[in-house]
């Protein structure tokens, strides 16, 4: 997961990640679980705060999580 990579590479908590990109921890959780969409602004802030992050990987991961969320909702 991109959040885990950031935590390891930069030795930060999820709270710190959210603070650095200007969103709440709950919003970060919704993004990483595919419950919320990302914006270009989010990706820009993420890259600025954590330059080693590969945005292509982030977008691919978020899209995979969105698909899983959709599938789970259909089964429920």
N, C-alpha and C positions, 0 to 999 in steps of 0.2 A: 504494500500500500504506500502511496506517496506520502501520507502523513508519517508513517513509521520511518521511511527513509529520511524525511526532514528531521524527525526527532533524533535519529542516530547521527546524521551528518552534522547537525548544528547543536546537538546536545540541548534541546529545548523541549518544553512540555507543550501539550495541545493548547493550553491556555496562552502560552507565549506565542505560539504560531498564530492563533486567532488575533491576539493583540497586535502583532506586527503587520498583519494584513488588514486590520481594521474591521473585523467581524466578531460576532459573539461565538463562544464555544459551541453553543447549540446550533448556530448556523454552520459552523465548520463540520459538526457531526452530520447534519442533514446533507451537506455536500458530499462528504466522504462515503455516506451510505446510499447515495443516489436518490435521496428524497427531495433534493433541491437542485436546481440548475445553477450552473456557474455562468459568469458573465466575462466578457473580455476584460473588464475592470478588475475582477477578482484575479484572473490569470496574470494580468500585468503586475498587480500588487504582490502576488505570490512570487513571481520571477524577480521582482525588485528586492524583496525581503530575503529570498532564498535562491540566489543565482545559479546554484548547482542543480536545481530541479529541472528535469526535462518535461516541458509543458506538454509535449505529445504523449508521454506516458501518463501524465495526470489526466488529460482529456480522455484517453482510451480507458483508463481505470474508472473514471466517473461514468462513462457511457456503459461499461460493463455492469457497474453497480445499479445504474438506472434500469437496465434490462432485467436484472435479477429482481429488483423491487417490483417491476411490472408483472413479472411472472408469478411472484409470490401473491400479489394482490388478486390475480386471476384465479389462483387456486383457493383463495379464502372465500 
